[in-house]
Amino acid sequence: MVNFSKLGYNSMDDYSRDFLDKLLISNHTYEFYVDWDKVFNNLKDSIVEINILNSLNKISKNNLESKFREIISKYPEVIPLLPSILAIRFKDVPLLDMADKTSKLIEFKSENYDLDDIVEFSINTGLLNLFNNIDDLYSYLVGTEVGLDTNARKNRSGHVFEDVVGFSLNEKIKNLDNYYLVKEDSNIAINRKKRFDYVIYKKDIPILAFECNFYNSTGSKPIEVAHAYSELQKDLDDVGITFIWVTDGQGWKKMFNTLMDVSDNIEFIVNYEMLNEKFDNFL
C-alpha cells in the first residue's frame, strides 16, 4: 500500500484525489514533435546524389526513363537514395508482382543492382513520374524525413518523460552536499539484473531508486509493469534502498483502482507534480 502519511497526506483518499487531479495532460515537449537534427543529418551525406537526381525535373516526360537509366548507369551512387523518396528506410525492398505472381527483393545498392528491376520499380511505384512534379528534391526529402521521424515519436515520448524527471531530480539535489544522480544505473546489488532509470546516491551509497513511465491510454502494459515493480520493491527493501515509481499520464484515470490493487507492495507511487512537491519527504 502506498505510504500516504510519509508523503504528507491524511488518508489514502486524499492521496488518490491528489494523484488523479495532478496527472499531466501530455508529456509532449517541444522536442517531441520533430527531431530536426536527425532530419538534416540523414540528408547531409547525400547532397551530391540529391542534386544529380534533381536534374531529372528538367527532363521531359518522354525522355525521363532514358535519362533515368543513363544517370543510374553513370552515377550508381544515387541508387541507395531512391527508397528514401518513397519513405522507405531499407535498401532491399520486398515486392509482390501481381502481374507475374512472383515476389522478390529489389536491391538498391550501388555495388549490386539490376538496372531493369530498379527502372521498372521506379516507373510502377510512381517514383520516376515524381521528378516531373516537384521542383526541388531536397525540400521534398526534408518533408519525407519529417514524416518518417513521426514514427519515432512513441519511443521519444518515453525518453522525454525520463529526461523531464531527471532534470527535476537534478534540480532538487544540486545544492545538497554529497548527493548525486546517476542515470541508467545498473550497479545496484539486488538479486536480478536491473538498470534503473535514476538512482540518487548520498556519500557514494545508493539511497533512492527511480523508475519513470508515462501512459496516455489504458492497456495491459501498465498493469504488467505494476506487478513487476511490486517484486522490485521487495528486492530493494532487502538492501535498504527506497523505491519510487514516478508515473503519469491521463491513462491512469481509468486504471487507478487496478493500479492500487496490483501495487499494494509499492510504498511510493507519485506523478511528476507530486514528485516535485513531495521530494523532500524521501530524504
KOLZAMAR-601103 format. One line per 5 residues: their letters; for each residue x, y, z of N, C-alpha, C. Coordinates in steps of 0.1 Angstrom, whole numbers, plus 5000, padded with zeros to 4 digits. Each point is the difference from the previous one (the first is absolute). Example, Ala and Ser with C-alpha at 12.3 -4.5 7.8 and 13.67 -1.06 7.14 Angstrom:
# KOLZAMAR-601103
as> 5132,4943,5078,4991,5012,5000,5009,5012,5000; 4996,5011,4993,5009,5011,5000,4992,5011,5008
***
This chain:
# KOLZAMAR-601103
mvnfs> 5008,4988,5000,4992,5012,5000,5009,5012,5000; 4996,5010,4993,5007,5013,4999,5001,5006,5014; 5012,5005,5004,5002,5006,5013,4996,5014,4999; 4986,5002,5001,4995,5014,4998,5004,5009,5011; 5002,4995,5012,5004,5009,5011,5014,5005,4998
klgyn> 5009,4992,4995,5014,5004,4998,5000,5011,4989; 4990,4999,4991,4999,5010,4989,4993,5013,5005; 4995,5000,5012,4994,5012,5006,4985,5001,4998; 4993,4988,4998,4986,5000,4998,4993,4994,5013; 4988,5005,5003,4993,4995,5011,4993,4986,4998
smddy> 4998,4997,4988,4993,4987,4997,5003,4996,4986; 4997,4987,4997,5002,4995,4987,4991,5007,4990; 4988,5004,5004,4991,5007,4992,5006,5014,4995; 5006,5007,5010,5007,5012,4997,5011,4998,4989; 5008,4990,5003,5011,4997,4990,4994,4997,4986
srdfl> 4989,4991,5000,4995,4996,4987,4994,5012,4992; 4993,5009,5007,4995,5012,4994,5011,5009,4994; 5010,5001,5008,5011,5009,4996,5008,4994,4988; 5002,4987,5000,5006,4993,4989,4992,5002,4987; 4987,4998,5000,4992,5001,4988,4998,5015,4996
dklli> 5000,5009,5009,4998,5014,4997,5012,5006,4993; 5012,4994,5003,5012,5006,4995,5007,4992,4989; 4993,4992,4993,5005,4992,4989,5002,5010,4988; 5012,4999,4994,5003,5009,4989,4991,4996,4988; 4996,5011,4992,4992,4997,4988,5009,4994,4990
snhty> 5012,5003,4999,5009,4995,4990,5015,5001,5005; 5008,4992,4994,5015,5001,5002,5007,5004,4988; 4992,5006,4991,5006,5005,4987,5006,5013,5001; 5013,5001,5002,5007,5012,5000,5003,5005,4985; 5005,5012,4999,5003,5005,4986,5009,4990,4992
efyvd> 5009,4993,5007,5009,4991,4993,4993,4987,4995; 4988,4997,5006,4993,4988,4996,4996,4999,4985; 4996,5012,4995,4993,4999,4987,5010,4997,4988; 5011,5007,4999,5009,4996,4989,5014,5001,5005; 5008,4990,4997,5015,5001,5003,5007,5005,4988
wdkvf> 5001,5014,5000,5005,5006,4988,5015,4997,4997; 5008,4998,5011,5013,4996,4998,5001,4986,4992; 4992,4991,5004,4999,4987,4993,4996,5002,4986; 4990,5008,4997,4995,5002,4987,5011,5005,4991; 5007,5010,5004,5010,5006,4991,5013,4992,4999
nnlkd> 5003,4993,5011,5012,4991,5000,4998,4988,4990; 4987,4996,4999,4997,4988,4991,5002,5004,4986; 5000,5013,4997,5001,5005,4986,5014,5006,4996; 5007,5004,5010,5013,5007,4998,5010,4993,4992; 5000,4986,5001,5010,4992,4993,4996,4997,4986
sivei> 4988,5004,4996,4994,4997,4987,4998,5012,4991; 5006,5011,5003,4997,5012,4993,5004,4999,4985; 5011,4994,4997,5005,4999,4987,4990,4991,4992; 4996,4989,5006,4991,4990,4993,4986,5007,4998; 4996,5008,5010,4987,5007,4999,5000,5009,4988
nilns> 5011,5007,4999,5001,5010,4989,5001,4993,4986; 5006,4989,4999,5001,4992,4988,4986,4996,4996; 4992,4994,5009,4987,4996,4997,4990,5012,4998; 5003,5011,5006,4992,5012,4998,5000,5005,4986; 5011,4996,4992,5000,5005,4986,4989,4994,4992
lnkis> 4994,4989,5005,4989,4993,4992,4988,5009,5000; 4998,5010,5008,4988,5008,5000,5000,5009,4988; 5011,5001,4993,5001,5008,4988,4999,4992,4987; 4998,4987,5001,4999,4991,4989,4985,4997,4996; 4997,5001,4988,4986,4998,4995,4996,4985,5004
knnle> 4987,4999,5001,4994,4987,5003,5004,4989,4990; 5001,5004,4987,5003,4990,4990,5015,4995,5001; 5009,5008,5006,5014,4996,5001,5004,4996,5014; 4990,5000,5009,5003,4998,5014,5006,4986,5003; 4994,4990,4994,5006,4987,5003,5014,4998,4995
skfre> 5002,5004,4988,5014,4998,4994,5010,5008,5008; 4997,5012,5004,5009,5008,5008,5002,4994,5014; 4990,4994,5005,5001,4994,5013,5009,4988,4999; 4999,4992,4990,5009,4989,4998,5015,5004,4998; 5001,5011,4993,5014,5006,4998,5006,5004,5013
iisky> 4992,5007,5008,5005,5005,5013,5004,4988,5009; 4992,4990,5001,5003,4989,5008,5012,4993,4996; 5002,4998,4987,5011,4993,4995,5013,5008,5002; 4999,5013,4998,5012,5009,5002,5003,5003,5014; 4989,5002,5008,5002,5003,5015,4993,4990,5008
pevip> 5004,4988,5002,4993,4990,5008,4999,5004,5015; 5008,5010,5004,4999,5004,5014,4987,5006,5003; 4992,5004,4990,4986,5005,5003,4990,4989,5004; 5004,4988,4997,4990,4989,5001,4995,4998,5015; 5009,5000,5010,4995,4999,5013,4991,5011,5005
llpsi> 5000,5011,4993,4991,5011,5004,4986,4998,4996; 4998,4992,4990,4986,4999,4994,4989,4995,5010; 5003,4990,5008,4989,4996,5009,4996,5011,5010; 5009,5009,5003,4997,5011,5009,4989,5009,4994; 5000,5001,4987,4990,5008,4993,4986,4995,5002
lairf> 4999,4987,5002,4987,4993,5003,4998,4998,5015; 5008,5007,5009,5000,4999,5014,5002,4985,5005; 5010,4994,4993,5005,4986,5004,5014,5001,5005; 5002,4994,5012,5013,5001,5006,5010,4989,4995; 4995,4988,4997,5009,4989,4997,5004,5001,4985
kdvpl> 5011,4993,4997,5005,5000,4987,4997,4988,4991; 4995,4990,5007,4994,4988,4992,4985,5001,5002; 4993,5004,4989,4986,5002,5000,4992,4988,4996; 4991,4994,5008,4993,4989,4996,4988,5004,4991; 4997,4991,4991,4990,5003,4990,4992,4988,4996
ldmad> 4987,5001,5000,4991,4989,4994,4995,5006,4987; 5004,4993,4989,4996,5004,4987,4987,4993,4996; 4989,5007,5000,4987,4993,4997,4999,4996,4985; 5008,5006,4991,4999,4997,4986,5005,4986,4998; 5012,4997,5005,5006,4987,4997,5000,4991,5012
ktskl> 4992,5005,5011,4998,4992,5012,5013,4995,5006; 5010,5009,5002,5012,4996,5006,5003,5011,5011; 5009,4996,5009,5005,5009,5010,5015,5000,5000; 5006,5011,5003,5014,5001,4999,5005,5013,5008; 5013,5000,5002,5006,5012,5006,5007,5008,4989
iefks> 4996,5013,5000,5007,5010,4991,5012,5006,5007; 5012,4997,4996,5012,5005,5007,5004,5014,4995; 5000,5009,5010,5004,5014,4997,5014,5003,5006; 5009,4992,4995,5014,5002,5005,5008,5004,4987; 5009,5010,5002,5008,5005,4989,5009,4990,4994
enydl> 5004,4990,5008,5010,4990,4995,4993,4987,4995; 4987,4999,5003,4993,4988,4996,4986,5003,4997; 4997,5002,4987,4986,5004,4996,4997,4995,4987; 4987,4999,4997,4995,4996,4987,4993,5012,4994; 5006,5006,4989,4995,5012,4995,4985,4999,4996
ddive> 4996,4989,4993,4986,4999,4996,4991,4999,5011; 5004,4993,5011,4991,4999,5012,4998,5014,5006; 5011,5008,5001,4998,5013,5006,4992,5009,4992; 5002,5000,4987,4992,5008,4991,4985,4996,5000; 4997,4987,4999,4987,4995,5001,4993,5004,5013
fsint> 5007,4998,5011,4995,5004,5013,4997,5015,5001; 5009,5008,4995,4998,5015,5000,4989,5004,4992; 4998,4994,4988,4988,5003,4992,4987,4996,5006; 4999,4988,5005,4987,4995,5005,4996,5005,5014; 5010,5005,5008,4996,5006,5012,4997,5015,4999
gllnl> 5003,5005,4988,4998,5015,4998,5012,5008,5004; 5010,4994,5005,5012,5007,5004,5006,5008,4988; 5001,4994,4989,5006,5007,4988,4992,5012,4996; 4987,4998,5000,4991,5011,4996,5000,5012,5010; 5004,4997,5012,5001,5010,5010,5010,5012,4996
fnnid> 5010,4996,4993,5010,5010,4996,4994,5011,4991; 4990,4997,4993,4993,5010,4991,4990,5008,5008; 4999,4997,5013,4989,5007,5008,5006,5007,5012; 5013,5000,5002,5006,5008,5011,5011,5008,4995; 5002,5011,5006,5011,5010,4996,5013,4997,5007
dlysy> 4999,4995,5012,5012,4999,5008,5000,4987,5008; 5008,4990,4996,5001,4987,5007,5004,5001,5014; 5009,5009,5003,5005,5002,5014,4988,5004,5009; 4993,5010,4996,4988,5005,5008,4990,4988,5002; 4998,4993,4989,4991,4988,5001,5005,4990,5010
lvgte> 5013,4997,5000,5005,4990,5009,5000,5005,5015; 5002,5013,5002,4998,5006,5013,4986,4996,5006; 4990,5002,4991,4986,4997,5004,4999,4985,5003; 5006,4992,4991,4999,4985,5002,5007,4996,5013; 5011,5006,5003,5007,4997,5013,4992,5004,5012
vgldt> 4993,5011,4999,4992,5005,5011,4989,4989,5002; 4994,4996,4989,4989,4989,5001,5006,4988,5006; 5011,4995,4996,5006,4988,5006,5004,5002,5014; 5004,5012,5004,5003,5003,5014,4988,4998,5009; 4988,5003,4995,4989,4999,5009,4998,4985,5005
narkn> 5005,4990,4993,5000,4987,5004,5008,4997,5013; 5009,5009,5002,5009,4999,5012,4994,5007,5012; 4989,5006,4999,4994,5008,5011,4997,4991,5012; 4995,4988,4997,4996,4991,5012,5012,4998,5009; 5012,4996,4994,5012,4998,5008,5004,5013,5006
rsghv> 4999,5011,4992,5005,5013,5005,4991,5004,5012; 4988,4997,5000,4991,5004,5011,5004,4994,5013; 5004,4987,5001,5005,4995,5012,5013,5006,5005; 5009,5002,4991,5013,5006,5003,4998,5015,5005; 4991,5007,4994,4997,5014,5004,4996,5001,5014
fedvv> 4991,4991,5004,4995,5000,5014,5011,4997,5010; 5009,4990,4996,5011,4997,5008,5009,5012,5002; 5003,5007,4989,5008,5012,5000,4994,5011,5009; 4987,5002,4999,4993,5010,5008,5002,4996,5015; 4998,4988,5003,5002,4996,5014,5014,5001,5005
gfsln> 5009,4996,4991,5015,5002,5003,5004,5014,5003; 4994,5009,4992,5003,5015,5002,4995,5004,5013; 4988,4996,5004,4994,5004,5013,5008,4994,5011; 5005,4988,4999,5008,4994,5011,5013,5007,5002; 5006,5003,4989,5013,5008,5000,4998,5013,5007
ekikn> 4989,5007,4997,4997,5013,5006,4998,4998,5015; 4994,4989,5004,4997,4998,5015,5013,4998,5008; 5010,4994,4994,5012,4996,5008,5012,5008,4997; 4999,5009,4991,5012,5007,4995,5007,5009,5011; 4992,5004,5010,5006,5007,5011,5002,4992,5013
ldnyy> 4998,4987,4999,5002,4991,5012,5013,4994,4999; 5008,5002,5011,5013,4994,5001,5000,4985,5000; 5009,4994,4992,5002,4986,5000,4989,4992,4993; 4991,5007,4993,4990,4993,4992,5003,5001,4985; 4997,4989,4993,5002,5001,4986,4990,4990,4993
lvked> 4998,5002,4987,4990,4992,4993,5007,4992,4989; 4996,4988,4999,5006,4991,4989,4988,4996,4991; 5001,5002,4987,4990,4995,4991,5003,4986,4994; 4990,4992,4998,5001,4987,4995,5011,4992,5008; 4997,4999,5013,5010,4994,5009,4997,4985,5001
sniai> 5010,4992,4997,4998,4985,5001,5009,4994,5011; 5005,5009,5009,5009,4995,5010,4994,4997,5014; 4987,5000,5001,4994,4997,5013,5000,4985,5002; 5005,4996,5012,5002,4986,5003,4987,4993,5005; 4992,4996,4990,4987,4993,5003,5001,4986,4993
nrkkr> 4990,4992,5003,5000,4986,4994,4995,4999,4986; 5003,5010,4992,4996,5000,4986,5008,5010,4993; 5001,4999,4986,5006,5010,4992,4990,5011,4998; 5003,5012,5004,4990,5011,4998,5008,5013,4998; 4995,5007,4990,5005,5014,4998,4989,5010,5004
fdyvi> 5003,5007,5010,4990,5010,5005,5001,5013,4992; 4989,5006,4998,5000,5013,4992,5009,5010,5007; 4998,5001,5014,5009,5009,5007,5002,4994,5014; 5012,5003,5006,5003,4997,5013,5007,5012,5007; 4995,5004,5012,5006,5011,5007,5009,4993,5011
ykkdi> 5013,5005,5000,5010,4996,5009,5002,5011,5011; 5003,4995,5012,5005,5009,5010,5013,4995,5006; 5011,5007,4999,5013,4996,5004,5003,4986,4993; 4997,4999,4988,5003,4988,4992,4992,4988,5003; 4989,5002,5008,4991,4989,5004,4987,5002,4993
pilaf> 4995,4991,4992,4987,5001,4994,4989,5001,5011; 4991,5010,4999,4989,5001,5010,4986,5000,4993; 4999,5006,4988,4987,5001,4993,5002,4994,4986; 4991,4991,4996,4999,4995,4986,4987,5004,4994; 5001,5005,4988,4988,5005,4993,4998,4992,4986
ecnfy> 4987,4997,4998,4996,4996,4987,4989,5010,4995; 5001,5003,4987,4991,5010,4994,4993,4995,4988; 4987,5002,4999,4993,4998,4988,4987,5008,4999; 4995,5001,4988,4989,5009,4997,4990,4992,4991; 4987,5001,5004,4989,4992,4993,4989,5010,4996
nstgs> 4999,5002,4986,4989,5008,4995,4987,4993,4999; 5001,4987,5000,4988,4992,4998,5000,4987,5009; 4989,4994,5001,4999,4987,5008,5006,4989,4992; 5002,4988,5007,5005,4988,4994,5006,4991,5010; 5005,4989,4996,5005,4990,5009,5014,5003,5004
kpiev> 5007,5007,4992,5014,5003,5003,5002,5007,5014; 4993,5010,5003,5002,5007,5013,4998,4990,5012; 4990,4991,4998,4997,4990,5011,5012,4990,5001; 5005,4996,4989,5012,4991,5000,5012,5007,5007; 5001,5012,4997,5011,5008,5006,4998,5001,5016
ahays> 4988,5002,5004,4997,5001,5014,5003,4987,5007; 4997,4989,4994,5003,4987,5006,5015,4998,5002; 5007,5004,4989,5015,4999,5000,5006,5009,5011; 4995,5012,5002,5005,5009,5009,4997,4996,5015; 4989,4992,5002,4997,4995,5013,5011,4990,5004
elqkd> 5005,4992,4991,5011,4991,5003,5013,5008,5002; 5002,5010,4992,5012,5008,5001,5001,5007,5014; 4988,5004,5005,5000,5007,5013,5005,4991,5010; 4997,4987,5000,5005,4990,5010,5015,4999,4999; 5006,5000,4988,5014,4999,4998,5007,5012,5006
lddvg> 4995,5012,4998,5006,5012,5005,4998,5001,5015; 4989,4995,5005,4999,5001,5015,5011,4991,5006; 5004,4990,4994,5010,4991,5006,5013,5007,5001; 5003,5009,4991,5013,5007,5000,4999,5014,5006; 4988,5004,5005,4999,5013,5007,4999,5012,4990
itfiw> 4995,4998,4988,4999,5011,4991,4985,5003,4997; 4996,5012,5001,4986,5004,4998,4997,5001,4985; 4989,4993,4996,4996,5000,4986,4989,5010,4998; 5001,5008,4990,4990,5010,4996,4996,4998,4986; 4987,4997,4998,4995,4999,4986,4993,5013,4996
vtdgq> 5006,5006,4990,4995,5013,4995,4992,4997,4987; 4987,5000,5001,4992,4997,4988,4989,5011,4998; 4997,5002,4988,4991,5011,4997,4992,4997,4987; 4991,5009,4997,4992,4999,4988,4985,4997,5003; 4992,5005,4990,4986,4999,5002,4995,4986,5000
gwkkm> 5008,4990,4995,4996,4986,5000,4997,4995,5013; 5006,5006,5011,4997,4995,5013,4987,5003,5006; 4993,5009,4993,4986,5004,5006,4991,4989,4999; 5001,4991,4990,4991,4989,4999,5006,4987,5006; 5013,5000,5004,5007,4989,5005,5004,5001,5015
fntlm> 4996,5011,5006,5006,5003,5013,4996,4989,5010; 4988,4996,5001,4996,4989,5009,5008,4988,4998; 5001,4996,4988,5008,4988,4997,5015,5002,5004; 5005,5012,4997,5013,5003,5005,5002,4998,5014; 4991,5005,5008,5001,4998,5015,4999,4986,5004
dvsdn> 4991,4992,4993,4999,4986,5003,5012,4992,4998; 5007,5003,4989,5012,4991,4997,5013,5006,5005; 4999,5012,5006,5012,5007,5005,5001,5001,5015; 4993,4990,5007,4999,5002,5015,5013,4999,5007; 5010,4994,4993,5014,4999,5006,5009,5012,4998
iefiv> 4995,5009,4991,5009,5011,4996,4997,5012,5009; 5010,5005,5007,4998,5010,5010,4998,5014,4994; 5007,5003,4989,4999,5014,4995,4997,5000,4985; 4988,5004,4997,4996,5002,4986,4995,5015,4999; 5008,5007,4992,4996,5014,4999,5001,5004,4985
nyeml> 4992,5011,4997,5001,5005,4986,5011,5012,5000; 5001,5006,4989,5011,5010,4998,4998,5012,5010; 4988,5005,5001,4998,5012,5008,5002,4996,5015; 4995,4988,5004,5002,4996,5014,5015,4997,5003; 5007,4995,4990,5015,4999,5003,5006,5013,5003
nekfd> 4997,5010,4993,5005,5013,5003,4996,5006,5013; 4988,4997,5004,4994,5006,5013,5005,4992,5012; 5002,4987,4998,5002,4991,5012,5014,4994,5000; 5009,5005,4992,5013,4994,4999,5007,5000,5014; 5000,5011,5007,5007,5001,5013,4995,4989,5010
nfl> 4988,4994,4998,4995,4990,5008,5008,4987,4999; 5007,4998,4989,5008,4988,4997,5014,5001,5007; 5005,5011,5003,5013,5002,5005,5001,4997,5015
***
